[in-house]
């Protein structure tokens, strides 16, 4: 199996997969990059790799891949892309496969989720953390992952989902600019809005990632 990266003026525009000279598929730049599970026409063997870069000023880098056994099942350690991956939705999963399954937690022998799990919402910026028993959620915490410039809207969405009072203790913010730590704040959404305005100019220079944990 061969993966060929097509470029025009050093900008990636498509990924083409070929196996035994057949089954050729192309995906344009800025659309989603497929993950390996979408290829089930023939058994998958050998190795699967995808290289990607955010824009023409960056170098290509390997982001996803792993190997398959002779039955076309993923072998042990893999890094997979989230569905509909593109430049504004860059989420990857790293872990080991057992019985052709992986995810943010463990399965029992019958394929039912068990124990501690971390899952993404459909729009991926909300992360659910909790426990599974007999395939059912028995405990749930919510995290929000994103940039400070989007923080206000995300908190509004979370407060609506949880029906929380805005004065309630909502979050702990970790690793802002990798050096400043905000923790155990009691705040209102209006206060969050002011934080967004203060750091907005900084965001033009550096992206800020944060995690909000409901308490």
C-alpha positions in Angstrom: 0.0 0.0 0.0 1.3 3.5 -0.9 0.3 6.9 0.3 1.1 9.7 -2.1 0.9 13.4 -1.0 0.1 15.7 -3.9 1.2 19.3 -3.7 0.8 22.5 -5.7 3.3 25.4 -4.8 4.1 23.5 -1.6 0.5 23.5 -0.4 -1.1 20.1 0.2 -4.2 19.7 -1.8 -5.0 16.0 -1.6 -4.2 12.6 -0.3 -4.3 9.6 -2.7 -4.4 6.0 -1.5 -3.5 3.2 -3.8 -3.4 -0.6 -3.1 -2.4 -3.0 -5.7 -2.8 -0.3 -8.3 -6.6 0.1 -7.6 -9.0 1.8 -5.3 -7.8 5.3 -5.8 -9.5 8.1 -3.7 -8.7 11.8 -3.5 -9.5 14.4 -0.7 -9.1 18.1 -1.4 -7.3 20.6 0.8 -9.3 22.1 3.7 -11.9 19.3 3.5 -11.7 16.4 5.9 -8.9 13.9 5.9 -10.2 10.4 6.2 -9.1 8.0 8.9 -8.3 4.4 8.2 -11.7 2.9 9.2 -13.3 4.4 6.1 -11.3 2.0 3.9 -13.1 -1.4 4.0 -13.3 -2.3 0.3 -10.4 -4.7 0.7 -8.5 -5.9 3.7 -5.9 -3.4 4.9 -2.4 -4.5 5.4 1.0 -2.9 5.8 1.2 0.6 7.2 -1.0 3.8 7.0 0.5 7.3 7.3 -0.8 10.8 6.7 1.3 13.9 6.6 -0.3 17.3 7.1 0.5 21.0 7.6 -1.7 23.9 8.7 -0.5 26.3 5.9 2.3 26.8 3.4 4.6 28.5 6.0 4.8 25.2 8.0 6.7 22.0 7.2 4.8 18.8 6.5 4.7 16.5 9.5 3.5 13.0 10.2 0.3 13.2 12.3 -1.5 9.8 12.0 -0.7 6.2 11.3 -0.1 2.7 12.4 0.1 -0.8 11.1 -2.3 -3.6 10.3 -2.0 -7.4 10.7 -2.5 -9.9 8.0 -6.3 -9.9 8.7 -6.6 -6.2 8.1 -7.0 -5.4 11.8 -5.1 -2.5 13.4 -2.1 -3.6 15.5 -1.7 -2.3 19.0 -0.5 1.3 19.1 -2.2 3.7 16.7 -2.8 7.5 16.3 -6.1 8.1 14.6 -7.9 11.3 13.4 -11.3 12.4 14.5 -14.0 12.1 11.9 -14.2 15.2 9.5 -10.6 16.3 10.5 -9.6 19.7 9.0 -7.6 22.7 9.9 -10.1 24.0 12.4 -10.9 20.5 13.8 -7.6 19.0 14.6 -8.2 16.3 17.1 -6.2 13.0 17.2 -6.5 9.9 19.3 -3.5 7.9 20.5 -3.8 4.5 22.1 -3.8 0.8 21.7 -6.2 -1.4 19.9 -7.8 -4.5 21.4 -10.2 -6.6 19.3 -10.2 -3.8 16.7 -11.5 -1.2 19.2 -10.1 1.9 20.8 -11.2 5.1 22.4 -10.9 7.2 25.5 -11.3 4.3 27.9 -11.6 0.5 28.2 -14.0 -2.2 27.0 -14.9 -5.5 28.6 -14.6 -8.7 26.7 -18.1 -8.2 25.1 -17.2 -4.8 23.7 -19.1 -2.7 26.3 -17.4 0.4 27.8 -16.3 0.1 31.4 -14.5 2.1 34.0 -13.2 5.7 33.4 -13.8 7.2 30.0 -13.1 10.5 28.2 -15.4 11.3 25.3 -15.9 14.3 22.9 -19.1 15.9 22.1 -20.3 16.1 18.4 -18.7 19.6 18.1 -15.6 18.3 19.9 -15.0 21.3 22.1 -16.9 19.8 25.0 -15.2 16.8 26.7 -17.2 14.5 28.9 -15.3 12.6 31.6 -17.0 9.9 33.7 -17.5 6.3 34.7 -19.2 3.5 32.9 -20.9 0.5 34.6 -22.6 -2.1 32.5 -22.3 0.1 29.5 -24.1 3.0 31.1 -22.7 6.4 32.4 -22.9 6.6 36.2 -20.9 9.8 36.7 -20.1 12.7 34.4 -17.9 15.8 34.5 -17.6 18.3 31.7 -14.5 20.0 30.4 -14.3 22.6 27.7 -11.2 22.7 25.4 -10.7 25.7 23.2 -9.2 29.2 23.0 -9.9 32.1 25.3 -11.4 34.1 22.4 -14.2 31.4 22.3 -14.5 31.0 26.0 -17.6 33.2 26.6 -19.8 31.3 24.0 -18.6 27.9 25.3 -19.5 28.8 28.9 -22.9 30.0 27.8 -23.4 26.7 26.0 -22.2 24.7 29.0 -24.4 26.6 31.5 -27.5 26.1 29.3 -26.7 22.3 29.0 -26.2 21.9 32.7 -28.8 24.6 33.7 -26.2 26.2 36.0 -26.5 29.5 37.8 -23.8 31.8 36.3 -22.6 32.6 39.8 -21.9 28.9 40.5 -18.3 27.8 40.6 -17.8 26.7 37.0 -14.2 26.0 36.3 -10.5 25.8 36.9 -8.3 27.0 34.1 -5.0 25.3 33.7 -1.8 26.2 31.7 -2.7 29.6 30.2 0.4 30.5 28.2 2.0 27.5 29.9 3.0 29.7 32.9 0.0 31.5 34.4 -2.5 29.4 36.4 -6.0 30.5 37.3 -7.6 28.1 39.8 -10.8 27.8 41.9 -12.5 31.0 40.6 -16.0 32.0 41.5 -17.0 34.2 38.5 -19.8 35.4 36.3 -20.0 35.2 32.5 -19.6 39.0 32.4 -16.2 38.5 34.1 -15.2 35.9 31.5 -16.2 38.3 28.8 -13.7 40.9 30.3 -11.0 38.3 30.4 -11.6 37.6 26.7 -11.2 41.3 25.8 -8.0 41.6 27.8 -6.3 38.7 26.0 -7.8 39.2 22.6 -4.7 41.2 21.3 -2.4 38.5 22.6 -4.3 35.8 20.7 -3.2 37.4 17.5 0.3 36.3 18.4 -0.2 33.0 20.2 -3.0 30.6 20.4 -4.1 29.9 24.0 -5.4 26.5 24.9 -7.3 25.9 28.2 -9.3 23.3 30.0 -12.3 24.1 32.1 -13.4 21.5 34.6 -16.9 21.7 36.3 -16.7 21.2 40.0 
